[in-house]
Amino acid sequence: MRAKYRTEPIDAPDARARPHGHGPCRPADVRRAIRCAVACRCRDSGSPCDENGLSDALLVASELTTNAILHGGGITEYDVQVDAHAVRVSVSDRSDRLPVVTDPLDERGRRRTGGRGWPIVCRLSRDVRVTDLPAGGKRITAVVSVF
């Protein structure tokens, strides 16, 4: 099962609460698409999903979409695919900058806020790929086991 969505960029902070254009553009929209795709797969196959795996997939989707909004110039597209064992979620944004792991401490030795999303994505996913897009920007695809 596959669902593909295009969305307009989210630039203004107040725009994050409402969709632009014809497509979804919030982390909740991507989580909803994952829940729906997994529920259909479970219904069609008669086999249950791993609730912990589903929670992991939802957290990964939240982190990817939030990072695209905060650091990538907004979500330009996302894609959700479900196969016999996993959910594959791809999130595209406008930035060519690759995700990085940041030092949890600032220059004064104090704990930074943020910087935990990318390590969470890498830890919970069985595969993560970053692809440059031909027109600019990037797509990050994460595969999370849920069955």
C-alpha positions in Angstrom: 0.0 0.0 0.0 1.3 3.4 -0.9 0.1 6.9 -0.4 1.9 10.0 -1.8 1.2 13.5 -0.9 2.5 16.9 -2.1 2.3 19.9 0.0 3.0 23.6 -0.1 5.9 24.9 2.0 5.4 26.0 5.6 7.3 29.2 6.1 5.5 31.3 8.7 5.4 30.0 12.3 1.6 30.5 12.5 1.2 28.6 9.2 2.2 25.3 10.9 -1.2 24.9 12.4 -3.2 25.0 9.1 -2.6 23.2 5.8 -1.5 25.1 2.7 -2.6 24.2 -0.8 -4.1 20.8 -1.4 -1.8 18.6 0.6 -1.2 17.9 4.3 1.8 19.7 5.8 1.8 18.8 9.5 3.4 16.0 11.4 -0.1 14.9 12.5 -1.0 14.4 8.8 1.9 12.1 8.2 1.1 10.1 11.4 -2.5 9.8 10.3 -1.4 8.5 6.9 0.8 5.9 8.7 -2.0 4.8 11.0 -4.4 4.4 8.1 -2.0 2.5 5.9 -1.0 0.1 8.7 -4.7 -0.4 9.7 -5.6 -1.3 6.1 -2.6 -3.7 5.9 -3.7 -5.4 9.2 -7.3 -5.6 8.1 -6.4 -7.0 4.6 -3.8 -9.5 5.9 -5.6 -10.5 9.1 -2.3 -10.1 11.0 -1.8 -7.6 13.8 1.0 -5.1 13.9 3.5 -4.6 16.6 2.2 -1.7 18.7 5.7 -0.7 19.8 6.8 -0.8 16.2 3.9 1.4 15.2 4.7 3.9 18.0 8.3 3.9 16.7 7.1 4.6 13.1 4.9 7.5 14.4 7.8 9.0 16.3 10.1 8.7 13.3 7.5 10.4 11.1 7.1 13.2 13.7 10.8 13.8 13.8 11.3 13.8 10.1 8.4 16.2 9.4 9.3 18.5 12.3 13.0 18.6 11.1 11.8 19.4 7.5 9.7 22.3 8.9 12.3 23.7 11.3 15.5 23.1 9.3 14.5 22.2 5.7 12.4 25.1 4.4 9.2 23.2 4.8 7.8 19.8 3.7 7.4 19.6 0.0 6.2 16.0 -0.2 5.8 12.8 1.8 5.2 9.2 0.9 4.1 6.3 3.1 4.5 2.7 2.0 3.6 -0.4 3.9 4.9 -3.9 3.1 4.7 -7.3 4.8 7.1 -6.2 7.6 7.6 -2.5 7.7 6.5 1.1 7.1 8.6 3.2 4.8 8.1 6.9 5.3 9.8 9.5 3.1 9.8 13.2 3.8 11.1 15.7 1.2 12.1 19.3 1.9 13.7 22.3 0.2 17.1 22.2 1.9 20.2 20.5 0.5 21.8 20.5 4.0 22.3 17.0 5.4 21.1 16.1 8.9 23.8 16.2 11.5 24.3 15.0 15.0 25.0 18.0 17.2 26.9 18.1 20.5 24.4 18.0 23.3 26.4 20.6 25.2 26.9 24.2 24.1 30.2 26.1 24.2 29.7 26.8 28.0 29.0 23.1 28.8 25.3 23.5 29.3 22.7 21.1 27.8 21.3 22.3 24.5 17.6 22.1 23.7 16.9 20.1 20.6 19.3 18.1 18.5 17.8 14.8 19.5 15.5 14.1 16.5 18.1 12.8 14.0 19.6 10.3 16.5 16.0 9.1 17.4 15.3 8.5 13.7 18.5 6.6 13.2 18.0 4.5 16.3 14.4 3.5 15.7 14.7 2.8 11.9 16.2 -0.3 10.4 17.3 1.7 7.4 17.6 5.4 6.8 18.6 7.0 3.4 19.1 10.7 2.4 18.7 11.4 -1.3 19.3 14.6 -3.1 16.4 15.7 -5.3 17.0 16.8 -9.0 15.3 20.1 -8.5 17.0 20.8 -5.2 16.2 19.8 -1.7 16.4 16.3 -0.2 14.3 13.3 0.6 14.9 11.3 3.8 13.5 7.8 3.9 13.2 5.7 7.0 12.1 2.1 7.3 10.6 1.0 10.6 9.5 -2.6 11.4 5.9 -2.8 12.5 4.8 -6.4 11.7 
